[in-house]
Amino acid sequence: MKSDFKTFFASALSIFAMALAIPGAAHAQEMLSSPEPHEEAGPPEPKPVEIEQAATKDIDPALWVVKDADTTIYLFGTVHVLRPGLGWLDEAVKDAFDKSDKLVLEIVDPAPAEAQKLFGKYAPDGSGKKLRDKLTGKERTDFEAAMKKLGLPESAFDPLDPWAAAVTLQVLALQQSGYDPNQGAEKQLTAAAKAAGKPIDAVETVEQQLKIFDGLPQEDQLLFLNATTADFDAVTTGLDVMVEAWGNGEVDRLGNIMNQGFTSEELKAALLTRRNAQWAKWVDKRLEKPGTIFFAVGAGHLAGSNSLQHMLTAYKIDTQRIAY
């Protein structure tokens, strides 16, 4: 497996992008639907729930815990889309989930109509310039080849911003290769929380995530798109590598892959550093209230030198990895 920029840029970003790319792909293709999660009025008594997973391969993603005298917060890294047949919601992960009063995610999925409305608000380009006219030479050739591979008209994404085209292309490519958004960790955790009667909350909204991408400089958006299409097969193979590292609990390896995906400090700050800093503040504040929380965010946020765990040290909060 190559380890250069073209191989890993799009796939490394996809660990952040999938949560918001899925509504985008639904809007573009009307391929996906997301039931609207809800939050219960008050925390019920935690109870175990049977999780139905057609698992053919047992994997063991990393799990951490933060606690004080009356509060426990489990930190679990997710992958937003997965292939069927992976068994991860078991052993220590299931035990932590069962003990938790509440599930907290990056976002709670909006209703499909709301997701489409938001994508329609932020994804279109406001300059009036067609997407393909922003691409030159090989960039345009690569883009049109990717569209053809997906069976889409070359002009289908002309009204979109580069970031919106990139994340939609990624989701559609992953679906074509067998990845299933409904197998993603958040979907499975949401279903398990509903079955157990656990409240579901989030630290961000879909609109906030869309604003992050929409606010990227045009140069970074085009780098994102061009890296996605320059080696389109790497969208899948790159995520395969990350899922393998995730499933093996290889946090350092995952962090190294993620770091290779950033071409500017602004991009890294927008997608990773600033968000982790905000979530560290949220964890610190949440420790002031009693209870047990299962906090599940993209696995890239829990790996590398800018990880959430590292940010928590500024608050003198110790994070322990749970061995299992």
N, C-alpha and C positions, 0 to 999 in steps of 0.2 A: 504494500500500500504506500503510495506516495505521501509525503508529509509537507508538500509545498502549499503556497497560498491558494492555488486553484483547486486543489483537492479539498481543503478544509474550510474555506471561507464561508461558503453557503451553508454547508452542513453544520458548522459550529454556530452560526447565527440561528439556525432553525430551532435549536433548543430553546431560544427565547421567542422566536417568531411564531411557533405553532399555535400558541394559545389564541393569538389574534388572527393568524392566517386562516384558520379553519372557517370562521365566519366569512372571511373574504372569499375563500374558494366557494363557499355555499352561494354567495351572492353572484359570483361569476358564472358558476356552472349549475347552480341549484342541485348540488349533489349531496349536501349534508344537511342534517337537521339536528338541533340541539334543544332538548327539553329544558325548560327553565327551572333551575334549582331554586329552592326556597330556604328560608331560615326559620326554624321553629321559634316559638315565643320564648321559651326558657330552656335551660340545659336539663335534659332528662338524666336519670341515673344511667351511666355507661353500661352497656350490655354487649356480650359477644354476638356476632352475627355470622352466619355461614356465608362464605364468599364462593360463588360459583365461578371457577376458572377452568377452562378446558386446557389445562397445562400439560405440556409434553416435556418441558425443560424447566427445572428449578433454577432460579437465579436469586442472588442475595445482594440487592443494592444497599448502599451505606445508609446508616441511620444514626442520628445524634440526639442527645438530650441536654436540655438546659433546665436547671431547677433551683428553687430556693425552698424555704421552709414550708410553704403552702401552695406552690405553683410548679407545674411541670410542663415544659414545652418540648415536644419531640420535633426534630427537624428532619424532613425526608425529602430527598431530591427525586424529581419526577422526570419522565420523558413524555411529551405531550401526545405522541402517536407511537404505536408499537405494532409489531406483527402479532397475530394470534399465537397462542400456545406457549406463553411465558408465565411461569408461576412465581410471583414476587410478593403477593399480598398474603403472606403466611409467616410462620415462625415469629421472630422478634418484631417484624413490621406489623403483623396482625395483632400481636399482643399489645403493642403500643397504641395501635388504632382502637382496639377494644377498651383500653383503659381511659381513652380520651373522652372528654365531655363535648368537644366541638372539633369540627374539621375546618381549617383555615387554608384557603388556596390563594394563588396569585389573583385570580378573577373568578367570579361566579358567572357562568355562561348566561347571557341574556336570551330572551326569547328569539327565535329565528328572525322574526320581523324587525325587532330592534337591532339585531346584529347587522342585518342587511341595510337598515337605515343609517347606522353608524359608518359602515363601510362605504356607502354611497356618499356620505358627507366628507370623509377624509381621503378616500382612495383616488378620486378623479384629479387630474392635473388642471390647475387653474390658469395656466399660461396660454392655453389654446394650441400648444405645440404637440403634435402627435408623438407618442412614445418612440416609435421606430425612427422618427426624424432626429431624435436625440442620440442615436447610435450611429457609429461610423464603421465602414468597412467590415472587418471580421466580427465586430460586436453585433451588428445587425444580422449578419449571416448566422451567427451562433444563436441569436434570439429566434430567428425564423425557423431554424432547424429544430429548436426545442419545441416551438409551437406545433410544428409538423409532427414531431414524435408523439405529442399528446393528442393529435388529431384535431387541433384547434385552428381556426382561420388566422393567418398571419396578422390581420388587423384587429383581432378580438380585444387586445389590451391597449390599443392606441390611445384611448381616453385616460388611461391610468397613470399615476405617478410611478416612477421606477420601483420604489419599495413595494408597492401594492402588487405590481406584476411579479416581482421576485418571490414574495411569500406565497402568492397564489400558484405560481409555477412549481414551487417546492412541494406544496401540499398535494397538488395533482400528480406530480412525479412519484411521490411517496405512495400515494394511493394506488397508482398504476403498478407499482412494484410489490404490493401486498401489505403495506402498512395501513393500519385502520385507526382512524381517530377515536372510534368507539372502544378500542382496546387501550387507549392512552391511560396513563396512571390517574389523571384527574377524573376522567369519566368513571373509572372503576371505583375510585375513592368516593366520588359523589354518590354513585349507586349504593355503595356499602353504607355510607352515612345515612341515606334516606331509609334503607332497610332497617337500620338500627335506631332510627329516630333521633339521630344526632343533628344539632344545628350546623349550618354551613355558612361560613363568612369568607371575606376576601380582603386583601390588603390593597388591591388596585381594582380599577374598573376597565372594561374593554375600551372605553373611550380614552382613558388615560394611556393605555398601551398604544392605541392607534395614534395618539398625539405624539408619542415618543418617535415613532417611525416617520410620521408626517413632518416632524420638525427637524429631521436629519438634513444636513446640507445636500443639495442636488448632487454634488460630487460623490458623497458617500452612498447615496441612493443608487447612483449609476454603477459604482463599484460593486455594490451588493448584487444588482441585477446581472452585470456582466460576469461576475464570478459564478453566479448560479448557472448561466447558460454556456460559459466557456468550457466547462467540463460537466455537462448535465448529468451524466451517469454518477458523478461524485455526490450529487444530492442524496442518492440512495446509499452508495457505498460508504460515504462519510458518516451518515447516521448509523449505518451498520456497525462501524467501528466504535462510535460513541455508545451505542446500546450495549455492545459487548463490554466496554469498560464500566458502564453503569451497572450492568448485571453482575459483574465480578466484584463490585465494590472498589474498583481501582480509581480512587479519587485523584491521586497525583497524575495518573495518565489522562484522566478526563480533563483536569485542569490544563495540562500541556496542550491537549487538542484545542481547548477553548481559546487559549492565548494565541494560538496560531491564526485564529479567525479574525483578529482585529487589525485593521490597517491604519487606524488613527486613534489618538487618545480621546478625541471627542466621541467617536463611535463607541469606544469601550466605556466611557463615562456615561453615555446616554443609555446604553443597553444593560450595563452591569453595575458599575461602581456607585452611581448615584442611587440606584434602586436598592442595592444592598445596604447602603447607608440609611435609607429611609426605613427599611425593614428591621435593621438593628435597633433603631429608635422605637419601632413598634414593639419588638420583643422586650426591650427594657421597660417600656410602659406597661406591657401586659403582665409582667412579673409582679406588678403592684397588686394584682387581683388574684385571688385563689382560683384553683381549677387546673385541669389538665387539657392541653391543646395538642392536636396533631397538625403541625404546620408543614404543608407540602408545596414546594416551589420547584421550578425548573432546576435540574441537577447541576447545571453550570453555575448557578448562584452559590452552590455549596462546595465549589472546587476552586483551587488556585489562590494566589496571593491577595486577591480582592474579594474573597469569599465572605458570605454573611458571618461565618464563625469568626473570621479575622476582624470584621467590623465590630463584633460584639466585645472584643477585648478593650475597645475604647471606653466601654461602660463597666469594665472589670467583671464581665460575665464569662464564666468558664463553660466551655462546651465539651461534652464527653461523647466520644463515638461508642456506640453499643456494639459489642462483639457478639456475633452469632454465626 
